[in-house]
């Protein structure tokens, strides 16, 4: 779909029955919407009755590897979330929207949570700081004003769980690094989707 900063793409998956909500997920800076954690959350959310849209930013659609500036990422993301809300809202008016993503996508979701009208944010592998530079904290981006859950690897060089502000709900993924891959991912995703369902129901 066209946005003010280029063509974005979204893959929308619907559950078998009427959706209880819509979850929109963004990819990492150098990754794709097929990252293992994004695929796992998508599958579990669909099983829980939540529709899921996975968004490709315009720079990725255009074949560029380097991410666009944050302002452009936010503009494109907000436009796609509104489009997906309209698509599903035509059949299910008033459907509540959750946003999230991994790494850079989690930052975008947090920064734009107010603009998208999200009722909750799921942050996967939030890059709290550049590796080796905890003094360059991005913690202010986590002040979203709606329920927020972070799934964070115990060995994530971009920020370990105990480095997050105590006001942030962080679920540690045992043994995982920034990729969130490993045997503990399935349990963490199950926890996250239960949280998503509870947030939609609140």
N, C-alpha and C positions, 0 to 999 in steps of 0.2 A: 504494500500500500504506500502511496506517496505521503511524505511528511515535508515539513518546511526545510529539512536538512538532507533530503534524499529518500530513496526508496527503502523501506523497511519490509520485513517479512514476518509473518506469524503463522505458526502451526497450531491450530485449535483442535483439541480433542474433547469430545463430549462423553459423559458417562451414559450407561444404558438407559437409566431413568432420568427424569427431570433433574437438572443439577441443583444442588443446595447452595452453590456459590461458584465464583470464577476465580481461579488462581492464575496470575500472569507472572511468568518467570523470564529473567534475562540471563544471558551468558556472561562468562568471564572475558577479560580483555583480549586474551589470545586464544580463547577456546571456542566452543560451539554449543548449540543447544542440545547436543547429544552427549554432553559430559555425563559420566556415570551417576553423579548425585542428582542432576536434573532429570535424567531418565527415571531414576528410582522414585523421586518425589512425584513425577508425573503419573507413573503407573499406580502408586499407592493412593494418590489423590483421586484418580478416576475410580478406583475400587471403592473409595469412600463417598462417591457421588458428587465430586467436585469437578467441574469443567476446568481444563488447563490450556492456557495459551503460552507457547514458548516463542520468544521474540528474537529475531535476528536484527541487530542494529544496522543502519545503512552502510557503515564502513565495511562491515563483514559481507553484506550483500554485494557491494561493489568490488569485492576481492582484495581489499586492503587489510593488512595485518595489524598496522598501528591503529589504536583506538582514536576516535574523534575526541575533541575537547569535551569536557564534562557538560558544558552548556548544551552542546549539540546532542549528546547522548540523552540528556534529560528531555529535550524537546521532542526527539523522535519517540522515546519511550512513552511519554505522556500521550502523544497522538495515537499510538498503537493501542494503549490501554483503553482509551476512549472509544476507539473503533471496535474493539472486541466487546466492550460493554454494550455498545449499540447493537452489534450483531446478535448477541444472546438476549439482550433486553427486548428485542422485537418479539420474541416468543415468551420470554419469562421476565416481565417488567419488575423492576426493583431488585434484581439479582445483586447480591453484595459481592464486592471485589476485594480480593487479597492480592498483594504483590510480593515479589521476592526475586531471588536470583543468587548466582554464585559470584563471589569475589567482586569484580567491578560491577557486575549486574546487581549485586546486593547493595552497593553504594548508591547506584542510580535509583533503585526501589526506595531506599530510605530517604534520599533527598527529595523525591517527588511524591511521597506518600500523601501529603496534603493536597497537592495539585490533582492527583488521580482519585481522590476520595476513597482511598483504601481503608478498610476496617482493621487491617492487620498486615504485618510485614514478616516474611520469613527470609532470614539472611543466612546463606550457606557460605562458609569459609570467608567471613567478612575480613577484609584486609585492614586490620586495625592500625597498622603502621608498616612502613617499608621494612624489609628484613634487616635486622641489626640496628634499627633506629627507633626504639620505642618512644623517644622524645617527640617524634613527629606523629602524634596521635590523631586519628580521624574520629575519635569518640564523639565529637559534637554531631556528626552525621547520624548517630544512633538515637538522637533525641527526636523521635518521630511523632510523639503525641497520640499514638495508637498502640495496641498490643504488638510487641516485637519479640521474636524468638530467633536466637542465633545458634546454628549448629557449627561447632568449631572443633577442628582436629586438636588432639592433645599435644601434638608436636608441630603445630602450624607456625612457621617462621614469620608469618605476617601478624602474629598475635596469638598467644596461648590463652586458653579460657580464663585463667586467673588474672590476666592483664586487663580484662574488660571492667568497666565501671560496675559497681555492685548493684546499680539500679537496672542493669540489663540482664534479661533472662538468657543464660547461655547453657546449652546442652553439649557436654563434651563428647566427642566421638573418639573413643579409646583407640590409641595406636595410630591414628590417622594424622597426616600432614595436611597441607593446603588442598590437596586433591580430594580429601575426604573419602578416598577409596580404602577398602579393607573390610574385614569380617564384621566390624561394628557398625557399618553404614546402614544395614537393613533395620536394626533396632532403632537407630537414631531417626531414620525416616519414618518409621512407624510412630514414634513419639511425636514427631513434627506434624504428621497428618492428623493425629488425634488432637493436637493443639489447634490446627487449622479448623477442624470441624467444630471444636468448642468455641473458637473465636467467632465463627459464622453464626453459631446458635445463641451467642450472648446478646 
